[in-house]
């Protein structure tokens, strides 16, 4: 990013958004003296846009600059991961859209094909890589990569409608992702579980409220109506169609259908009965013998006669074989499981995310979309 900013200054002689945009539009006089031969070179501007593209793509975890994301998300605590997946991604995408759609709008023909290819690669690659994951946090990491690809569609569109779709999508994504990572954080904090699919097995029978809320967030991330994810993708795909990119609409819809599989798989694991391994029956232990050396002499009939000095043998009663208990179903195991003690602040955060996820897909969408449109128009001024 810093090298890109430096080359932008070298090519335009400006560092302000308005100055760079006006320079590219040829509406204001050049701020720097013309006797510097390295200024105002089209090649320098292309290098600057290329470096800025790489820097922003790394920030938003776009493919092929996503290698750091799964390991960081999986290794960091769930609250930190939630912050990184929402706050940093939102800031980077808004900056990405403002720099390219507003500042470099006059040079769209140079950078649009590159970001178009990155968007498609990120959408398809993120969803395919998420299919083979067995960790919930890594799944959410690759899911965030796929969502970054969807958001890049708005950057490719480049109009106020595209930027407004980005803003609305980011708001919906924040509620959905914070809620999902919040539940994973609770499970990690309480019993150090929830990271793998197998640890979610039977969660509906142990913690039905947590399982229901996590199912809500998974359905929203997948784009099922009437959740926030459906409204966000609908508005984004509408912007792609209006901006003259029907191919992005088709690819986005097909990738969303593919992504439904791994989201629904998490829900399926939670509704499976908890696996119970029957304890093996206890076998009778051999009777220990404390006998000393027994000596005897043969009588007339050849039978051994024990000496009176022989040590008495202490015989333990044979252990009765344990009767194997019948296998318990997941519902029966609930009584033996300790209920998760969740603080009221965690409940407030999770329920707020759940209410926001549902409301932004229904009533709030009609109010937030015009606000996003107004914010996008302000960015283009």
C-alpha positions as CSV (number, residue, x, y, z in Angstrom):
1,X,0.0,0.0,0.0
2,X,2.8,2.5,0.9
3,X,4.6,1.8,-2.4
4,X,1.4,2.2,-4.2
5,X,0.7,5.6,-2.5
6,X,4.3,6.7,-3.3
7,X,3.9,5.8,-7.0
8,X,0.5,7.5,-7.1
9,X,2.2,10.7,-5.9
10,X,5.0,10.3,-8.4
11,X,2.5,9.8,-11.2
12,X,0.0,12.6,-10.3
13,X,1.8,14.9,-8.0
14,X,-1.0,14.7,-5.4
15,X,-1.9,12.7,-2.3
16,X,-5.4,14.0,-1.8
17,X,-8.4,12.1,-3.3
18,X,-9.8,15.2,-4.9
19,X,-6.4,16.2,-6.3
20,X,-5.8,12.8,-7.8
21,X,-9.3,12.5,-9.3
22,X,-9.2,16.0,-10.8
23,X,-5.7,15.3,-12.2
24,X,-7.0,12.2,-13.9
25,X,-10.1,14.0,-15.2
26,X,-7.8,16.9,-16.4
27,X,-10.0,19.5,-14.7
28,X,-7.4,21.2,-12.5
29,X,-3.9,22.4,-13.2
30,X,-1.1,20.1,-12.3
31,X,0.1,20.8,-8.8
32,X,3.8,19.8,-9.3
33,X,6.2,21.5,-11.7
34,X,6.5,19.9,-15.1
35,X,10.3,19.9,-15.2
36,X,10.4,16.6,-13.2
37,X,10.7,13.9,-15.8
38,X,9.4,11.1,-13.5
39,X,6.1,12.7,-12.9
40,X,2.9,12.3,-14.9
41,X,3.9,9.0,-16.4
42,X,1.1,6.5,-17.4
43,X,3.4,3.6,-16.6
44,X,3.9,4.9,-13.1
45,X,0.2,5.2,-12.6
46,X,-0.3,1.6,-13.7
47,X,2.3,0.4,-11.3
48,X,0.7,2.4,-8.5
49,X,-2.8,0.9,-9.2
50,X,-1.2,-2.6,-9.4
51,X,0.5,-2.2,-6.0
52,X,-2.6,-0.7,-4.4
53,X,-4.7,-3.6,-5.8
54,X,-2.3,-6.1,-4.2
55,X,-2.3,-4.3,-0.9
56,X,-6.1,-4.0,-0.7
57,X,-6.5,-7.6,-1.9
58,X,-4.2,-8.8,0.9
59,X,-6.2,-6.8,3.5
60,X,-9.6,-8.2,2.4
61,X,-8.2,-11.8,2.0
62,X,-8.9,-12.1,-1.7
63,X,-7.4,-15.0,-3.6
64,X,-4.4,-15.4,-4.3
65,X,-3.5,-13.3,-1.3
66,X,-5.5,-15.2,1.3
67,X,-3.0,-17.7,2.6
68,X,-2.6,-16.0,6.0
69,X,-6.4,-15.9,6.8
70,X,-7.3,-19.5,7.7
71,X,-4.3,-20.1,10.0
72,X,-4.8,-16.7,11.8
73,X,-8.5,-17.2,12.2
74,X,-8.0,-20.8,13.5
75,X,-5.2,-19.9,15.9
76,X,-6.6,-16.7,17.4
77,X,-9.3,-16.6,20.1
78,X,-12.8,-16.4,18.7
79,X,-13.4,-12.8,19.8
80,X,-10.3,-11.6,18.1
81,X,-11.2,-13.6,15.0
82,X,-14.6,-12.0,14.9
83,X,-13.1,-8.5,15.1
84,X,-10.6,-9.3,12.3
85,X,-13.2,-10.8,10.0
86,X,-15.6,-7.8,10.4
87,X,-13.8,-4.6,11.3
88,X,-10.6,-5.0,9.3
89,X,-12.4,-6.4,6.3
90,X,-15.0,-3.6,6.4
91,X,-12.4,-0.9,6.6
92,X,-10.3,-2.4,3.8
93,X,-13.2,-2.8,1.5
94,X,-14.6,0.7,2.0
95,X,-11.1,2.1,1.3
96,X,-10.8,-0.3,-1.7
97,X,-14.1,1.0,-3.1
98,X,-13.4,4.6,-2.4
99,X,-9.9,4.6,-3.9
100,X,-10.7,2.8,-7.1
101,X,-14.4,3.7,-7.7
102,X,-14.0,7.3,-6.7
103,X,-10.3,8.4,-7.1
104,X,-9.4,6.1,-10.1
105,X,-12.8,6.3,-11.7
106,X,-11.4,7.9,-14.9
107,X,-9.1,4.9,-15.4
108,X,-11.7,2.1,-15.0
109,X,-10.7,0.5,-18.2
110,X,-7.2,-0.3,-16.8
111,X,-8.1,-1.8,-13.5
112,X,-11.6,-3.3,-13.9
113,X,-10.5,-6.5,-15.7
114,X,-8.0,-7.3,-12.9
115,X,-10.4,-6.9,-10.0
116,X,-13.1,-8.7,-12.0
117,X,-10.8,-11.7,-12.3
118,X,-9.8,-11.5,-8.6
119,X,-13.5,-11.3,-7.6
120,X,-14.4,-14.5,-9.5
121,X,-11.4,-16.4,-8.3
122,X,-12.1,-15.4,-4.7
123,X,-15.8,-16.3,-4.9
124,X,-15.2,-19.7,-6.5
125,X,-12.0,-20.6,-4.6
126,X,-13.3,-19.5,-1.2
127,X,-16.4,-21.7,-1.5
128,X,-14.6,-24.7,-2.8
129,X,-11.9,-24.6,-0.1
130,X,-14.6,-24.2,2.6
131,X,-16.2,-27.5,1.4
132,X,-13.3,-29.6,2.6
133,X,-12.9,-28.1,6.1
134,X,-13.5,-29.9,9.4
135,X,-13.0,-27.0,11.7
136,X,-15.8,-24.5,12.2
137,X,-13.3,-21.6,12.6
138,X,-11.5,-22.5,9.4
139,X,-14.8,-22.9,7.6
140,X,-15.8,-19.4,8.7
141,X,-12.3,-18.2,7.6
142,X,-12.8,-19.5,4.0
143,X,-16.4,-18.3,4.2
144,X,-15.1,-14.8,4.8
145,X,-12.9,-15.2,1.8
146,X,-15.9,-16.1,-0.4
147,X,-17.8,-13.1,1.1
148,X,-14.9,-10.8,0.2
149,X,-15.3,-12.0,-3.4
150,X,-19.0,-11.1,-3.4
151,X,-18.1,-7.7,-2.0
152,X,-15.6,-7.1,-4.8
153,X,-18.5,-7.3,-7.2
154,X,-19.6,-4.0,-5.9
155,X,-16.1,-2.6,-6.6
156,X,-16.2,-3.9,-10.2
157,X,-19.7,-2.3,-10.7
158,X,-18.2,1.0,-9.7
159,X,-21.4,3.1,-9.5
160,X,-23.1,4.5,-6.5
161,X,-25.4,1.5,-6.6
162,X,-22.4,-0.8,-6.3
163,X,-20.8,1.1,-3.4
164,X,-24.2,1.2,-1.6
165,X,-24.5,-2.5,-2.0
166,X,-21.1,-2.9,-0.4
167,X,-22.1,-0.8,2.5
168,X,-25.3,-2.6,3.1
169,X,-23.6,-6.0,2.7
170,X,-20.9,-5.2,5.2
171,X,-23.5,-4.2,7.8
172,X,-25.4,-7.4,7.3
173,X,-22.2,-9.4,7.3
174,X,-21.1,-7.9,10.6
175,X,-24.2,-9.1,12.5
176,X,-24.1,-12.6,11.0
177,X,-20.4,-13.2,11.5
178,X,-20.2,-11.7,15.0
179,X,-23.1,-13.9,16.1
180,X,-21.5,-17.1,14.6
181,X,-18.1,-16.4,16.2
182,X,-19.8,-15.4,19.5
183,X,-21.3,-18.9,19.9
184,X,-18.0,-20.5,19.0
185,X,-16.3,-18.3,21.5
186,X,-18.8,-19.4,24.2
187,X,-18.2,-23.1,23.5
188,X,-14.4,-22.6,23.5
189,X,-14.5,-20.7,26.8
190,X,-16.7,-23.1,28.7
191,X,-15.7,-26.6,27.7
192,X,-13.0,-26.1,25.0
193,X,-15.2,-27.5,22.3
194,X,-16.9,-26.2,19.2
195,X,-13.8,-26.0,17.0
196,X,-14.5,-29.2,15.0
197,X,-17.7,-30.6,13.5
198,X,-17.5,-33.7,15.8
199,X,-17.6,-31.5,18.8
200,X,-20.9,-29.9,17.6
201,X,-22.5,-33.4,17.5
202,X,-25.7,-33.4,19.6
203,X,-25.5,-29.7,20.5
204,X,-29.2,-29.4,19.9
205,X,-29.8,-31.9,22.8
206,X,-27.3,-30.3,25.1
207,X,-27.8,-26.6,24.4
208,X,-30.9,-26.1,22.2
209,X,-30.7,-22.3,22.4
210,X,-27.1,-22.1,21.2
211,X,-27.8,-24.6,18.5
212,X,-30.8,-22.7,17.3
213,X,-29.0,-19.4,17.2
214,X,-26.0,-20.9,15.4
215,X,-28.4,-22.4,12.9
216,X,-29.9,-19.0,12.4
217,X,-26.5,-17.4,11.6
218,X,-25.5,-20.3,9.3
219,X,-28.7,-19.9,7.3
220,X,-28.1,-16.2,7.1
221,X,-24.5,-16.6,5.9
222,X,-25.8,-19.1,3.3
223,X,-28.3,-16.5,2.0
224,X,-31.6,-18.1,2.9
225,X,-34.6,-15.7,3.1
226,X,-35.7,-13.8,5.0
227,X,-32.3,-13.4,6.7
228,X,-29.9,-10.5,6.3
229,X,-27.6,-12.6,4.0
230,X,-30.4,-13.0,1.4
231,X,-31.2,-9.3,1.4
232,X,-27.5,-8.4,1.1
233,X,-26.8,-10.7,-1.8
234,X,-30.0,-9.7,-3.6
235,X,-29.1,-6.1,-3.5
236,X,-25.5,-6.8,-4.6
237,X,-26.5,-9.1,-7.5
238,X,-29.1,-6.4,-8.5
239,X,-26.2,-3.9,-8.6
240,X,-24.2,-6.3,-10.8
241,X,-27.1,-6.7,-13.2
242,X,-27.7,-3.0,-13.3
243,X,-24.0,-2.3,-13.8
244,X,-23.8,-4.5,-16.9
245,X,-22.2,-7.5,-15.4
246,X,-24.7,-10.4,-15.7
247,X,-21.8,-12.9,-15.6
248,X,-21.0,-11.9,-12.1
249,X,-24.7,-12.4,-11.2
250,X,-24.7,-15.9,-12.6
251,X,-21.4,-16.9,-10.9
252,X,-22.4,-15.4,-7.6
253,X,-25.7,-17.3,-7.6
254,X,-24.1,-20.6,-8.5
255,X,-21.4,-20.1,-5.9
256,X,-24.0,-19.3,-3.2
257,X,-25.8,-22.5,-4.0
258,X,-22.5,-24.3,-3.6
259,X,-21.9,-22.6,-0.3
260,X,-25.2,-23.7,1.2
261,X,-23.8,-27.2,1.5
262,X,-21.1,-26.5,4.1
263,X,-23.4,-24.2,6.1
264,X,-26.1,-26.8,6.2
265,X,-23.5,-29.5,7.1
266,X,-22.8,-27.6,10.4
267,X,-26.5,-27.5,11.2
268,X,-26.7,-31.3,10.4
269,X,-23.9,-32.1,12.9
270,X,-25.7,-30.2,15.7
271,X,-28.9,-32.1,15.2
272,X,-27.2,-35.6,15.2
273,X,-27.6,-37.7,18.3
274,X,-24.6,-37.6,20.6
275,X,-22.4,-40.6,20.0
276,X,-22.2,-42.8,23.1
277,X,-19.5,-45.5,23.4
278,X,-20.6,-48.4,25.5
279,X,-18.2,-49.4,28.3
280,X,-16.8,-52.9,28.0
281,X,-17.9,-55.5,30.6
282,X,-15.5,-55.9,33.5
283,X,-13.8,-59.3,33.3
284,X,-13.2,-61.4,36.5
285,X,-9.8,-60.8,37.8
286,X,-7.6,-63.8,38.5
287,X,-7.5,-64.8,42.2
288,X,-4.2,-63.8,43.7
289,X,-2.3,-66.4,45.7
290,X,-0.2,-65.7,48.7
291,X,0.9,-69.3,49.2
292,X,4.3,-70.0,50.3
293,X,6.2,-73.0,49.1
294,X,4.1,-76.0,50.0
295,X,5.9,-79.2,50.8
296,X,4.3,-82.6,51.4
297,X,5.2,-86.1,51.8
298,X,3.6,-89.1,50.2
299,X,1.4,-91.3,52.3
300,X,0.6,-94.9,51.8
301,X,-2.0,-94.1,49.1
302,X,0.3,-91.6,47.3
303,X,-1.8,-88.6,48.4
304,X,0.1,-85.5,49.4
305,X,0.0,-84.6,53.1
306,X,0.4,-80.9,54.0
307,X,2.6,-79.9,56.8
308,X,1.0,-78.1,59.7
309,X,3.5,-75.3,59.2
310,X,2.1,-74.5,55.8
311,X,0.9,-70.9,55.4
312,X,-2.8,-70.5,55.1
313,X,-4.1,-69.2,51.8
314,X,-6.2,-66.1,51.8
315,X,-8.8,-66.5,49.0
316,X,-10.6,-63.4,47.8
317,X,-14.1,-63.7,46.6
318,X,-14.4,-63.7,42.8
319,X,-15.6,-60.4,41.4
320,X,-19.0,-60.5,39.9
321,X,-19.0,-59.5,36.2
322,X,-20.3,-56.0,35.6
323,X,-23.6,-55.8,33.7
324,X,-23.2,-53.5,30.7
325,X,-25.6,-50.6,30.8
326,X,-27.8,-50.0,27.9
327,X,-26.6,-47.4,25.4
328,X,-28.1,-44.0,26.1
329,X,-29.5,-41.7,23.5
330,X,-28.4,-38.1,23.2
331,X,-31.5,-37.0,25.0
332,X,-30.6,-39.2,28.0
333,X,-27.1,-37.8,28.1
334,X,-28.4,-34.3,28.6
335,X,-29.1,-35.0,32.3
336,X,-25.4,-35.9,32.8
337,X,-24.1,-32.9,30.9
338,X,-23.4,-29.7,32.8
339,X,-25.3,-26.8,31.4
340,X,-23.2,-24.0,30.0
341,X,-23.2,-20.9,32.3
342,X,-23.2,-17.9,29.9
343,X,-22.9,-14.4,31.2
344,X,-25.6,-11.9,30.6
345,X,-23.4,-9.7,28.4
346,X,-22.7,-12.6,26.1
347,X,-26.4,-13.3,25.8
348,X,-27.1,-9.6,25.0
349,X,-24.5,-9.6,22.3
350,X,-25.6,-12.9,20.7
351,X,-29.3,-12.0,20.8
352,X,-28.6,-8.5,19.4
353,X,-26.8,-10.1,16.5
354,X,-29.7,-12.6,16.0
355,X,-32.3,-9.8,16.0
356,X,-30.2,-7.7,13.7
357,X,-29.6,-10.6,11.3
358,X,-33.4,-11.2,11.1
359,X,-34.5,-7.6,11.0
360,X,-32.1,-6.5,8.3
361,X,-33.4,-9.1,6.0
362,X,-37.0,-7.9,6.5
363,X,-38.2,-4.6,7.8
364,X,-34.9,-2.8,8.3
365,X,-33.7,-3.5,4.7
366,X,-36.3,-1.0,3.3
367,X,-34.8,1.7,5.6
368,X,-31.1,0.9,5.4
369,X,-30.8,0.5,1.6
370,X,-31.7,4.2,1.0
371,X,-29.3,5.2,3.7
372,X,-26.5,3.2,2.1
373,X,-27.4,4.9,-1.2
374,X,-27.1,8.3,0.3
375,X,-23.7,7.4,1.9
376,X,-22.4,6.1,-1.5
377,X,-23.5,9.4,-3.2
378,X,-21.6,11.3,-0.5
379,X,-18.4,9.3,-1.3
380,X,-18.6,10.2,-4.9
381,X,-18.8,14.0,-4.3
